[in-house]
Amino acid sequence: MGSSQDNKSLGELVWLPRAAAVLIGTLLPIILLSLYFRGQIILFAGLLVTLTLLLWAFAAGDRWWVLLPVAVSLGGVFFWGKKVHAYELALVLCTVPLVPILAVRKRMSIPRQPLPLSAYLLTAYMILHTLYSLYMARITGSGHTGTILRVYIRGLWPLLFALAFYALGTTRHIKSALYLMYFAAITSATLGVLGFLNPRLLYIPVINYIPPGITTGGIELRHSGLVLVPLAICMASCAAVRRHRIFHFAVAVAAALGVLLGGSRGSFAVLLVIPLFWAFIKKNYTGMAIAGALVALVLGLINTAPDLLTRLPRNVQRTLSGALITSPGEAERFYAGGSYRWHFELMARARKKWCASPGHLLLGNRVEALADTENAHAASFYQKMEISEGLGYYESGLWTVLATLGIVGAVLYGSFFVWLLRDLFAPLFKRGICDVNHAFYFLATCAASMWVIFCWGIGHFPSYELLLAIMAKALFEDQKHLHACND
């Protein structure tokens, strides 16, 4: 009798949480709007951020990791006194939901093959390198520790994500992540085209978000276009309906044209190789021959009639000037002569710095920010080169890794990537891009292969490549575990 009365009392109280939620949901917007229109912007922003973080922390669940690959595909920066890149903010937001998850669940570890020792050693090595550079900046009085930290974060963020995602991240939402990455990449490339047609400052107020590419005159397309092309190929390969395949292939072609507007000869070279890699994975040797013939046709046409380039937009001239094999001196006519000089001298400085001593050969060099880093836009050619050299911005993935982290860092990177990718090629060769799982295998192997092939001339730390590789490896391990359980 008493038990039934207690249950009745509890049943009558069920409405309380709902009523509280309705009350809070009604009052909070009123409070926020009141603060905003009364000019209390700092209090408004602080309350809004706090509420957003709390909501995200308890609502994200096992989707906590999805923000990061989407933010990387989108790009852009927030300006809150200092620039905060979208992926930096996403990395912080990814850690917030882990706190309640770890507090509630006793066992969070997912049954996967353990990460190799090289993953932990590389992370620890990068952190020690960061601390040493910050310490030297402090004792030498050079300052600009924030700039130094940002350089290392470009290499550290995928390692930190890899450790957390591989141990705690579920791949249940991998399909949603692929679609969101695709949409983000389309958005970024579209904004890049708008920036090429009409460069202007565009930002979203309150959060002070500056979208990617809108102010760069199309330069952002050299990155966003290359991100979108493989994603569109994957979406087209996975599409079951013919008109959907046609649409996604059209997106891939549009993204390729966008790369031409980016003005990067290195990105153009990568663009030419991606279709060859795709045909190679599909074991479509006829397609490889056709793609190779088209590449040869483009190169032959540009080299036999370079004057045709003068009819094209300036950025496109600069992009296609990289194909001038027979007369590289012609590059000066197409706004690229100074860039060749910049790249070769910067790589020569990196090689000299790396080979300065056995210690530098093994452990690399510390990152240092010169006093005039903030005024780099007004510096001379050689001042800009000294600034880039100090920050490790060699515009070459190979020399960035060697000159900054030395042989030790390069070996650890190589060992980790081999472990991540060695199991992905076999299923990809066997079935091609037949579903979302194999789409990620393709994205990871394609990105890593392009970095290896072209790292001598373009790139930075292999961060995006590592992000895709860790996601693909976790997905492979989950599929292997699922098949083992079914058997």
N, C-alpha and C positions, 0 to 999 in steps of 0.2 A: 504493500500500500504506500509506504513511504517512498519506495523506489519509483513508483509510477508518478507520484507527486513531484519528485525531484526532476524526472525526465520532462514532465509537463512544464515545470518552471524553466528548465534549460531551453525547451522548445520555444517558450515565450520570449526568451532573451536572444534568440537567433537574429532578430531584426536589428539588434544594437550595432554590431559591426557594420552592417549595410547602411544604417542611418548615419553612423559616424563617417563612413566613406563619402556618402552624399553630402554631408555637412562640410567636410574638409574640401571636397571637390568644388563646392559652391563658393566657399569663403576664400580659398587661396587665390583664384583668378581675380577676385575683387580686391584683395590685399595687394597683389602684384600690380594691377593696373593703377591702384591708388598711389603706390610708391613711385611708379613710373611717371605719372602725370604731375606729381608733386615735386619732381626733379630729384628725388633721392635715388639716383642711378646706381650708386655703389651698393646701397642696401638692397635695391631691386635685383641687381645682377648677382649679388652674393646669395640671396634667398633663392633665386631661380636656379643657380648652379647647384646649391645644396639639395634642393628638392629633386632636380634632375638626376643627380648622382644617387640619391636614396632610391628613387624609382627604378633607375637602371640596375642598381645593386640587387634588388629583390625581384625584379621582373625578368632579368636577362636569363637566369638559369644556365643551362648548358649551351646557350648561344653566346656566351661571354666573349668568345674569340672572333666572332664574325665581323666585328667592326674594323679590325685591323686590315685584312686583305681588301676590304671595300675602300677604306681610307687611302690605302696605297694606290689603288686603281684610280681613285678620283683625284687626289692631290689637293693643292691649294694650301693657304696658310691663314691662321688666325692672328690678329694683331692686338695684343694686350700689353702695350708698352714695348714688348719684344715680340718678334715673330715666333709663332708656334706652328710647326708643320702639322698637317692633318694626321699623319701617321704617328707623330709624337703624342698628340692628344689621345688618339685611339689606343695607343699602347698603355697609357695611364688608365683609360676607361676599361680596358680589358682586365686589369688587375682588381678593380673595385668589386665586381660580382664574385670573385674568388673568395673574398673574406667570409660572407655568409655561407657560401657553399662548403668551404672547409670547416666552418664552425658547426654546421648541421650534420654533414655526412661523416661517418666514421672512416669509410674507405672510399677514396676518390681515384685511386690508381687504376688505370685501364690496362688489361693484359696485352702488352705488346713487348716485342723484343727490346731489351734495354738499349738506351742510347750508348754509342761508343765512348770510350774515354776521351777521344779527340774533341767531342762536343763540349765536355766540361773543361778540358784544358784550354781550348780556344776561348771560351767565355772568360775563364779566369785570367788568361794571358791578356785579353783585350782590356779587362778591368784594371789589371796592374799597369798596363801601358797608359791607360787614361790617368790613373792616379799619379804616375811618374811625371807625365807631361804637365798636369795641374800643379804638382809640387814644384817643378822647375820654373814654371811661370810665376809662381808665388815668390820663390826665393830670388829670382832674377829681377822681379819687379816689372815684368813685361805686361802683366795683367791679361785682360780679355779671356779669362777662364771660361766664360760662357761660350765663346766662339770655339775654343778648344774642345769643350765638352760636346758641342754639337757635332763636330767632326767625328768623334768616336761613336756618338749615338747612331750615326749613319751605318756603322758596322755592327754595333751592339744590339740594336733593337730586334733583328731577326733571331739572334742567338737567345736572348731572353725569352722571346715568344716561343722559340723552339722547345726550350726546356719546360715551359709551362704547358704548352699545347700537347706535346707528345705524352706527358705524364697525366694530364687532367682533361684534355679536350676531347670531346666526342665528335665523330664525323657524321653524326646523324643529320646535321643541317648543311652538309657539304653542297647539296644541290642548290639550296637557297643562296649559299655563299657564291656559287658560280654565277647564278643569275644576277645577283647584286653587283658582283665585280664587273660583269658585262655591261650592266646599265651604267655603273659609275664610269667605266672606260668610255662608253659612248658619250656620256655627259661631258667628260673631260676633253675628248677630241672635238666635240661640237663647240665647246667654249674656245678651244684653240683656233678653230676655223673663224669664229666670230672675232677673235683677237687679231687674226691675220687681216681680215677685211676691215675692221674698225677698232684699232687698239684704243682702249679707254679703261679708266679705273672703275671697277664695279665691285661693290662689297655689300654684304648683308649686315644691316645695322644691328645694334644690341650685342650680337656675338662677334661682330667685327671680322667676319669671314670674307677673305678675298679669294674668289674662285680661280682655278688654274687657267693659265694661258690667255686670260682676257687682256692682259697688259703687255704681253711679250711679243706681239707682232707675229705670232705663229711659231715661235721657237719651241713652245711647249709641245707642239705636235711631233717633234723628233722623239719624244718619250711616249706620250699618250697614244700616238698612232701605232707604235710598235707593241704597246701593251694590248691594244684592241685587235690587231690583226690575228694573233694566235687564238684569242678568245672567240672571235667571230668564226674562225675555222672550226673550232671545237663545237660551237653551237650549231653550225651548219652540218657537221658530221653526225651529231646526235639527233638532229631533227628528223622526225618520221614523216612529216608532210612536205611535199615537194615545194610548195610556195614558201614555206618557212625556210627551207634550205636556200632557195633563191634569195630571199631577203637577207639572210645572214652572210651569204657570199657577197651580196651587194655592199653590206656593211664592211666586209673585209677589203673590198676594192676601194671603197671610199676612204677607209683608214689608210690604205697604202698611198692614195693620192695625198692624204693629209701629211704623211711623212715627207713627201716631196716639198710641201710648203714649210717644213720645219727648218730647212737650210742646213742640214747636217749630212755630210758625205758618209760618215760612219754609219748613221742610221739607215741611209740608203743601201749600203752594202749588206747590213743585217736583213733589210727588207727583201733583197734579192735572194738570200739564202734560205729564208723561212719556207717558201714554197718547195724548194728542193728537199729540205728536211722532212716536210710533211709527206711528200711523195715517197721519200726513202722509208719512212715509217709504214706507209701503206703498202710498201713493196710494189709500188706502181712505177716500174722502170720506164714505161712509155711516158708517163707524166713527168718523170725526172728528165727524160730526154727533151720533152716539149718545153719544160721550164728552163732547162739549160740553154736550149736554142733561143728562147725569148730573151734570156739574159745576154747571150752573145750578140743577138740582134740589136739590143739597146746599146750595148757597149760599142759595137761596130758603127752604128749610126751616129753616135755622139762623137766618136773619134774621127770619122771620115768627114763629118760636116759640123764642126763645133760652132760655126756661126749660127746654126739653128737655135742655139741656147739663148742668143741675144733677144729673141722674140718672146721669151718667157719671163714671168715675174722674177724679181731679184732673188728671192729665197729659193725658187726652183732652180735658177741658174747655179746658185751656190751648191745646192744639193747634187745636181747632175755633174758638176765640174769634177767630182771625185771619180767619175768614169773616164776622165781624160788620161789614158795610159800612154799614148804615143807622144803627146805633147803636154806634160804636166805644167810647163811654164805658162800655158794658156789659162791656168787657174786664176792668175792675176786679173784677167779680164772679167772674171765672173765672181768677183768679191770674195775670193778664197785664198789669195796669195799670202796675206798676212797670217791667216789661220794655219797654213802649213808651217810657216816659220815658228809660230807660237807652239804648236804641238811638238815639233822636232826639238826645239830648244828646251822645252819643259821636260821632255823625256830624257834628254841628255843630262839635265840637272838632276833628275831622279836617279839615273844610273850612276852619276858621279857621287851623289850623296850616299847611295846604298853601298858603293864599293869603297867608301872612305876609310874603313878599318874593318878588321875581322868582327868586331863587336857589332858594327852597323850591318855587316853582311848577315849576321845571324839574327839580330834582334831589331833591326830597323832603326828609325830615327823618331824622336819625340815630335809631336805636333806643337807648333808655336805660332801665336798670332802676333803680327807686327803691330806697332803703335798706330799705324795709319790704315788698319784693316777696314774701319768703318767708312773711310773716304776712298775706297779702292776704285770707285767709278771715276774719280778725278785724277787717278795716278797715271804715270807714264807707262809705256810698254814694259820696261824692265822692272818698274816698281810693282806692277801687277803680277809679273812673273815671280818676284820674290815673295809676294803675299801668298800666291798659290803654292809655291814651293814650301813655305813654312807650314801651311795648313794641310799639306798632303793632297791638294787638288791637282793631280797630274793629268786629269782627263784621260787616264789610261788605267784600266782595272789592274793590269799586271804590275805596273810601276807603283800604283797606290798601295797595293799589298806588300810588294817587296821593299820599297823605300820606307814605308811606315812600320810594317810589322816584321820585316826581314824573312829569312828562310824559315824560321820557326813558325811564323804566322802562315806562310804559304803552304807549308807541309800540313799543318793542322787543318787549314781550309780544305786542301785537297783530300786528306784522309776522311774528313767528315762528309764531303760531297760524294766521294766514292761509295761510302756506306749508305748514304741516302738514296742514291740513284741506281745502284747495281741490280736491284730486283725489279726495276720498273720497265726496262727495255724489253724483257722477254714477253710479258703479257701484252705490251703495246705492239710488238711485232706480230704476235699471234692473232690478236683480234682487232687491231687498229683503234680508232676513236669511236667506240661503239656505244658508250654510255658516259655518265658523269665521272665515274671512277677513272676510266681510261682517258677522259678529257684532262683530268688533273695530271695523270702520268705524262701526257703529251706536253702540257704547259710546263711542267717541271723539267723534263728532259730537253725540250726546245730552248727554254730560257738559259739553262746551264750550258748547253752546247754552243749557243750564240755567244755567251760570255767567254767561253774557252777559246773559240775561234777568233774573236775580235778584241779580246782583252788587251792586246798590245797597243791598240789605237784608241779605244773608247772605254768608258765605264768608270766605275768607282769600286767600292767594296761590293761583293756580290750579294746584296741584301735582298732584293726582290727575288732573285734566283733561289736563295736559301729559304725564303718564305714559302714559295711554291713547292720546293723539294720536301720540306718537313711536312707540309699538308698532304702531299702525295704519298710519302712514306707511311704516315699514320693511317691513311686510307687503305694502303696496301696491307698493312699489318692487321687492320680490322677485318678486311675481307678474308685474309688467310685464317684468322681466328674463327670467323663465321663458318667457313667451309669445313674447318676441323671439327667444330661442334656439330655440324650437320652430318658429317661422316660418322 
